[in-house]
Every structure is written in structure tokens, then in C-alpha cells.
Amino acid sequence: MDERVQKVLSRWGIAARRQVEQLIQQGRVEIDGRVAYLGQKVDPTAVQISVDGAVVNPIASPQRIYLLMNKPRNVVSTCDDPQKRQTVLDLLSPVLRQGQGIHPVGRLDEDSTGALLLTNDGDLTFYLTHPRYHVPKTYQVWVEGYPSLFALKQWQQGVLLEGKRTLPADISVLKSHPDRRTLLEIVLKEGRNRQIRRIAEQLGHPVQTLHRTAIGSIRLQSASQSQLENGDYRPLTSPEICFLRSQIDLTSKKTLSVGEECRA
């Protein structure tokens, strides 16, 4: 069956689908010796696909890996950085960094910390970062000042960013500090660029620190898992992988390789 080449390569663990699209646009992918083009469909069983001159062998594709990292500050959520800043991949062991195709799922700002998923399952990454799916993410955020009930209600109901209203959010006050700052817990179901920071600034309470504590039911600390230290990572458990699968309802999509079947 013919499939788009970017989908084939992401399923084989070469990179996330958007990264594969960049490889194609850069002319680094070839089909039977000819440069591939974006959107090209192929029968992966009948053609030879190469990336940077190396033939891709699906039989030798790496085992699917799913990790949760506690990202530190001053580390960027990319595979490589033109400015030579430290990336999340630099925090992984050499074995995981070499030839595994691991990449971050979405991003956390350089100055933000906390829960970040990494995987070499390109299909999973594609669906989890697609605007259609809304996996809730939980943050603890210190902001300047003491937000009023009116400001918090505005945030909860959605505010305009670049002419488009944000989705409703769950906002609760965890702590008020005498030094004119407030700790909020914020649960979002969307992830626009620097969304929390932009809204907080717009409401007059700039962010001081931002830490993501959970992605859905996948938490940095839980009853069954010890707290991940700054910069550490761990494999996802089978129930956590099943949670991701349930969020994007891919039970009918046979191309998604998440390991064990999820049971109710």
C-alpha cells in the first residue's frame, strides 16, 4: 500500500514527521536513487529509501522508546541547536543519543522546566502535537503580584492572543507570597507559543518561573514513581503509554507502534 514517504520514515523511527519533512525539503531523502519530494507516495516494500546517502532498513529500525524527562532551565527542546546551546538530547546517555531517532514531543521554552516527553515514535509525536488533539498539561507558575478574581476568571474563560481566543483553562491559586508574588496551578489543553507567559504579561502579572508537572496522567512524581530530579529521565510505564494512545484515540490506526495492546 502506498504511503507518504514522510509518514513511512517517521514510523521507522528516523525522526518526527515534521523533521522528516524538513529532510525531504532539504533534498536529503532519495527514493531509488532520485531525490524525494514532499507528499510523494511510495510502497515501502517495493522501493529503496535512503537518508543522507544511507539506505534505511525498516527491519533494523530501532525499538520504540518512550521517555519522560524533567527538563532543566537553559536547555532547549530541540535535537540540535545552531547557537550551540545545550539540548535535551545532550542529557541522554550516549547509547540513546546514537542512531535511535529520539526527539522531544513538543517543546518547553529554554527558561521553563519540567515534564517533557521524548520518543523515536514519529507517528505518536505527529498526533500528540497536532492541533486536533488536546492532551491536558499541568503547570506550576510563579507570577508577579496578586492576580484578582476578575483576572483569573478572564484567564479561565480564554483571552485573545493574536485575534484568536484561547481555550478555557483551569486556574487555581496555590500560594500567595508576602514578596508580592503568587503561585498558580494552570491546566491547559492547548500549547500555543509561550502561551502562559504571553497571557500573564497581558493580564499584568508577568511570569517569574514556569514548571510543568504533568502531561495528562503522566507526572514527574506520583505514588508509583519517585520524583524525577532536575535533568533526569525515565522510561514511560505501559499504563502511561496506553494513556497517550487513549488521548488520541488511535485504536484503528495500525501504523502507531506503542508496544503492548492497551486493556481497559
ZAMARPA-277415 format. One record per residue (C-alpha): chain; x, y, z; residue in one letter; residue number from 1. Coordinates in Angstrom, 3 decimals, always signed. Layout:
BEGIN
 cadena        u        v        w residuo num
      A        X        Y        Z       A NUM
...
This chain:
BEGIN
 cadena        u        v        w residuo num
      A   +0.000   +0.000   +0.000       M   1
      A   +1.357   +3.427   -0.952       D   2
      A   +2.061   +5.898   +1.858       E   3
      A   +3.612   +9.356   +2.015       R   4
      A   +7.340   +8.999   +2.409       V   5
      A   +7.448  +11.291   +5.472       Q   6
      A   +4.969   +9.004   +7.225       K   7
      A   +6.998   +5.916   +6.353       V   8
      A  +10.251   +7.362   +7.676       L   9
      A   +8.689   +8.676  +10.874       S  10
      A   +7.156   +5.259  +11.522       R  11
      A  +10.569   +3.678  +11.033       W  12
      A  +11.956   +5.931  +13.745       G  13
      A  +14.146   +8.185  +11.582       I  14
      A  +12.708  +11.365  +13.121       A  15
      A   +9.446  +13.092  +13.937       A  16
      A   +7.282  +13.624  +10.868       R  17
      A   +7.851  +17.373  +10.699       R  18
      A  +11.593  +16.794  +10.936       Q  19
      A  +11.391  +14.228   +8.138       V  20
      A   +9.541  +16.817   +6.042       E  21
      A  +12.469  +19.183   +6.580       Q  22
      A  +14.895  +16.468   +5.463       L  23
      A  +12.858  +15.989   +2.290       I  24
      A  +12.711  +19.720   +1.592       Q  25
      A  +16.498  +19.867   +2.029       Q  26
      A  +16.926  +17.161   -0.619       G  27
      A  +18.431  +14.661   +1.817       R  28
      A  +15.947  +11.839   +1.117       V  29
      A  +16.108   +9.680   -2.013       E  30
      A  +13.742   +7.056   -3.432       I  31
      A  +15.508   +4.521   -5.649       D  32
      A  +18.336   +7.000   -6.170       G  33
      A  +16.124  +10.000   -7.003       R  34
      A  +15.548  +12.959   -4.707       V  35
      A  +12.178  +12.623   -2.971       A  36
      A   +9.613  +15.403   -2.895       Y  37
      A   +7.208  +16.364   -0.140       L  38
      A   +3.956  +14.419   -0.338       G  39
      A   +5.423  +11.702   -2.557       Q  40
      A   +3.743   +8.331   -2.064       K  41
      A   +5.677   +5.081   -2.115       V  42
      A   +5.198   +1.401   -1.475       D  43
      A   +7.813   +0.909   +1.276       P  44
      A   +8.108   -2.802   +0.405       T  45
      A   +8.971   -2.093   -3.238       A  46
      A  +11.424   +0.835   -3.124       V  47
      A  +14.780   +1.674   -1.576       Q  48
      A  +14.729   +4.760   +0.645       I  49
      A  +17.913   +6.477   +1.728       S  50
      A  +18.634   +9.436   +4.000       V  51
      A  +21.906  +11.331   +3.554       D  52
      A  +23.065   +8.526   +1.281       G  53
      A  +22.468   +5.759   +3.824       A  54
      A  +19.843   +3.158   +2.939       V  55
      A  +17.092   +2.916   +5.525       V  56
      A  +16.317   -0.635   +6.536       N  57
      A  +12.963   -0.968   +8.335       P  58
      A  +13.971   -4.369   +9.683       I  59
      A  +16.833   -2.707  +11.546       A  60
      A  +14.777   +0.232  +12.767       S  61
      A  +15.271   +0.912  +16.491       P  62
      A  +12.962   -0.376  +19.181       Q  63
      A  +10.313   +2.136  +20.207       R  64
      A  +11.448   +4.254  +23.155       I  65
      A   +9.240   +6.484  +25.334       Y  66
      A  +10.832   +8.705  +27.978       L  67
      A   +9.769  +11.341  +30.493       L  68
      A  +12.374  +13.997  +31.324       M  69
      A  +12.480  +16.717  +33.963       N  70
      A  +13.914  +19.427  +31.710       K  71
      A  +16.223  +21.934  +33.423       P  72
      A  +16.432  +25.655  +32.664       R  73
      A  +18.767  +26.865  +29.933       N  74
      A  +18.311  +23.666  +27.907       V  75
      A  +16.485  +23.828  +24.567       V  76
      A  +13.838  +21.296  +23.491       S  77
      A  +15.330  +20.508  +20.086       T  78
      A  +17.543  +17.803  +18.597       C  79
      A  +20.265  +20.267  +17.651       D  80
      A  +20.771  +23.993  +18.027       D  81
      A  +22.515  +26.374  +15.567       P  82
      A  +23.546  +28.545  +18.540       Q  83
      A  +25.270  +25.527  +20.125       K  84
      A  +23.140  +25.686  +23.273       R  85
      A  +22.678  +22.518  +25.298       Q  86
      A  +19.738  +20.431  +24.061       T  87
      A  +17.583  +17.826  +25.790       V  88
      A  +19.304  +15.128  +23.732       L  89
      A  +22.628  +16.122  +25.316       D  90
      A  +21.188  +14.954  +28.652       L  91
      A  +20.588  +11.412  +27.382       L  92
      A  +23.066   +8.554  +27.665       S  93
      A  +25.366   +8.015  +24.635       P  94
      A  +23.503   +4.801  +23.800       V  95
      A  +20.203   +6.662  +23.489       L  96
      A  +21.724   +9.562  +21.551       R  97
      A  +23.276   +7.456  +18.798       Q  98
      A  +21.100   +6.135  +15.993       G  99
      A  +17.877   +5.853  +17.977       Q 100
      A  +15.966   +8.736  +16.356       G 101
      A  +14.805  +10.088  +19.735       I 102
      A  +13.300  +13.571  +19.685       H 103
      A  +11.212  +15.774  +22.016       P 104
      A   +7.414  +15.733  +21.718       V 105
      A   +6.559  +19.416  +21.513       G 106
      A   +8.625  +21.978  +23.374       R 107
      A   +9.273  +23.698  +26.658       L 108
      A  +10.828  +27.154  +26.500       D 109
      A  +14.525  +27.403  +27.277       E 110
      A  +13.755  +29.197  +30.555       D 111
      A  +10.953  +26.768  +31.545       S 112
      A  +11.397  +23.490  +33.388       T 113
      A   +9.595  +20.228  +33.973       G 114
      A   +7.846  +17.357  +32.233       A 115
      A   +8.872  +16.706  +28.628       L 116
      A   +8.206  +13.576  +26.583       L 117
      A  +10.866  +12.138  +24.251       L 118
      A  +10.391   +9.276  +21.818       T 119
      A  +11.502   +7.816  +18.499       N 120
      A   +7.905   +7.025  +17.539       D 121
      A   +7.310   +9.600  +14.815       G 122
      A   +3.641   +8.751  +14.388       D 123
      A   +2.937   +9.250  +18.083       L 124
      A   +4.756  +12.587  +18.011       T 125
      A   +2.755  +13.720  +14.979       F 126
      A   -0.611  +13.017  +16.584       Y 127
      A   +0.298  +14.348  +20.037       L 128
      A   +1.456  +17.664  +18.582       T 129
      A   -1.429  +18.004  +16.123       H 130
      A   -3.818  +20.888  +16.978       P 131
      A   -6.761  +18.483  +16.778       R 132
      A   -5.737  +16.677  +19.960       Y 133
      A   -5.813  +18.360  +23.362       H 134
      A   -3.783  +16.432  +25.924       V 135
      A   -4.024  +18.417  +29.203       P 136
      A   -0.762  +19.731  +30.631       K 137
      A   -0.336  +20.954  +34.216       T 138
      A   +1.995  +23.791  +35.250       Y 139
      A   +3.033  +25.470  +38.477       Q 140
      A   +3.751  +29.106  +37.736       V 141
      A   +5.028  +31.909  +39.930       W 142
      A   +3.729  +35.282  +38.696       V 143
      A   +4.346  +38.809  +39.858       E 144
      A   +1.759  +40.399  +42.125       G 145
      A   -1.594  +39.058  +43.298       Y 146
      A   -3.974  +38.371  +40.369       P 147
      A   -7.532  +39.494  +41.053       S 148
      A  -10.506  +37.147  +40.796       L 149
      A  -11.507  +39.062  +37.664       F 150
      A   -8.109  +38.460  +36.030       A 151
      A   -8.194  +34.757  +36.936       L 152
      A  -11.707  +34.427  +35.540       K 153
      A  -10.586  +36.042  +32.280       Q 154
      A   -7.756  +33.528  +32.041       W 155
      A  -10.080  +30.622  +32.839       Q 156
      A  -12.589  +31.610  +30.173       Q 157
      A   -9.998  +32.353  +27.488       G 158
      A   -8.285  +35.525  +26.280       V 159
      A   -7.465  +36.854  +22.839       L 160
      A   -3.986  +36.150  +21.530       L 161
      A   -3.271  +37.428  +18.039       E 162
      A   -7.002  +37.676  +17.361       G 163
      A   -7.843  +34.118  +18.433       K 164
      A   -9.333  +33.212  +21.809       R 165
      A   -7.506  +30.613  +23.873       T 166
      A   -9.327  +27.509  +25.059       L 167
      A  -10.733  +27.555  +28.616       P 168
      A   -8.143  +26.740  +31.274       A 169
      A   -8.238  +25.522  +34.865       D 170
      A   -6.557  +28.081  +37.146       I 171
      A   -6.138  +27.806  +40.908       S 172
      A   -4.117  +29.778  +43.455       V 173
      A   -1.724  +27.542  +45.408       L 174
      A   +0.143  +30.144  +47.428       K 175
      A   +0.494  +33.888  +47.902       S 176
      A   +3.925  +35.083  +48.978       H 177
      A   +4.462  +38.236  +51.063       P 178
      A   +7.048  +39.319  +48.487       D 179
      A   +4.252  +40.241  +46.039       R 180
      A   +4.169  +37.040  +44.031       R 181
      A   +1.652  +34.235  +43.564       T 182
      A   +1.967  +30.544  +42.781       L 183
      A   -0.685  +29.346  +40.318       L 184
      A   -1.543  +25.870  +39.083       E 185
      A   -2.621  +26.043  +35.451       I 186
      A   -4.021  +23.223  +33.327       V 187
      A   -4.026  +23.867  +29.571       L 188
      A   -5.433  +21.817  +26.729       K 189
      A   -3.552  +23.652  +24.006       E 190
      A   +0.013  +24.766  +23.541       G 191
      A   +0.478  +27.980  +21.609       R 192
      A   +3.930  +29.536  +21.538       N 193
      A   +4.798  +30.869  +25.034       R 194
      A   +1.080  +30.913  +25.792       Q 195
      A   +1.220  +31.146  +29.591       I 196
      A   +3.888  +33.829  +29.556       R 197
      A   +2.039  +35.930  +26.990       R 198
      A   -1.296  +35.733  +28.817       I 199
      A   +0.272  +36.503  +32.200       A 200
      A   +2.022  +39.541  +30.713       E 201
      A   -1.207  +40.674  +29.073       Q 202
      A   -3.058  +40.449  +32.399       L 203
      A   -0.370  +42.453  +34.199       G 204
      A   +1.276  +39.584  +36.113       H 205
      A   +4.476  +38.545  +34.316       P 206
      A   +5.805  +35.031  +34.866       V 207
      A   +8.781  +34.602  +37.173       Q 208
      A   +9.176  +30.828  +36.874       T 209
      A   +7.264  +28.157  +34.942       L 210
      A   +7.426  +24.445  +35.730       H 211
      A   +5.380  +21.708  +34.018       R 212
      A   +4.452  +18.980  +36.486       T 213
      A   +2.345  +16.654  +34.346       A 214
      A   +1.264  +15.696  +30.840       I 215
      A   -2.172  +14.214  +31.337       G 216
      A   -1.764  +11.452  +33.927       S 217
      A   +1.993  +11.255  +33.337       I 218
      A   +3.526  +13.068  +36.292       R 219
      A   +7.049  +13.927  +37.380       L 220
      A   +6.102  +12.484  +40.760       Q 221
      A   +3.355  +10.001  +41.570       S 222
      A   +2.508   +7.298  +44.079       A 223
      A   +4.169   +4.660  +41.892       S 224
      A   +7.122   +6.749  +40.672       Q 225
      A   +9.747   +8.663  +42.639       S 226
      A  +10.341  +12.327  +41.885       Q 227
      A  +12.492  +12.871  +38.798       L 228
      A  +15.442  +15.059  +39.677       E 229
      A  +16.377  +18.042  +37.540       N 230
      A  +17.773  +16.784  +34.216       G 231
      A  +16.886  +13.141  +34.871       D 232
      A  +14.618  +10.924  +32.763       Y 233
      A  +12.863   +7.560  +32.950       R 234
      A  +11.012   +5.182  +30.603       P 235
      A   +7.251   +5.513  +30.460       L 236
      A   +5.285   +2.679  +32.006       T 237
      A   +2.864   +0.604  +29.927       S 238
      A   -0.172   +2.376  +31.521       P 239
      A   +1.370   +5.750  +30.661       E 240
      A   +1.862   +4.742  +27.031       I 241
      A   -1.718   +3.481  +26.980       C 242
      A   -2.866   +6.853  +28.330       F 243
      A   -1.248   +8.634  +25.390       L 244
      A   -2.868   +6.220  +22.994       R 245
      A   -6.305   +6.731  +24.561       S 246
      A   -5.996  +10.513  +24.352       Q 247
      A   -5.615  +10.495  +20.589       I 248
      A   -7.977   +7.547  +20.012       D 249
      A   -5.746   +5.693  +17.598       L 250
      A   -7.098   +2.203  +18.201       T 251
      A   -7.944   +1.916  +14.495       S 252
      A   -4.601   +3.337  +13.282       K 253
      A   -2.364   +0.317  +12.786       K 254
      A   +0.661   +2.436  +11.933       T 255
      A   +1.077   +3.621  +15.519       L 256
      A   +3.583   +1.404  +17.319       S 257
      A   +3.166   +1.789  +21.056       V 258
      A   +4.124   -1.698  +22.098       G 259
      A   +1.621   -3.647  +24.142       E 260
      A   -2.072   -3.590  +23.459       E 261
      A   -3.894   -1.404  +25.949       C 262
      A   -6.524   -3.093  +28.016       R 263
      A   -9.495   -1.496  +29.705       A 264
